[in-house]
């Protein structure tokens, strides 16, 4: 009977050992999965960081372009004002010439 009990205990221990081995394997697989996930997260983070830097560079470029466009607009407005004043001066000169011409013709 003792031998029967010993055999049963041995089988129980063996079963527990097998279960422990399976648990150990499961833990190792989970550990590996976690490490892989961590590596993927690091890669994703690096990608996001480089995308963010790219966006910031693009933002700076757009800001400089907008400033250049605004400067061009300001210059165009001042050129336009100058042209308008020259045009008004030319019209006034033209009127003077016309009245001068009319005076010459009436004198003849």
Secondary structure by P-SEA (a helix, b strand, c coil): caaaaaaaaaaaaaaaaaaaaaaaaaaaaaaaaaaaaaaaaaaaaaaaaaaaaaaaaaaaaaaaaaaaaaaaaaaaaaaaaaaaaaaaaaaaaaaaaaaaaaaaaaac
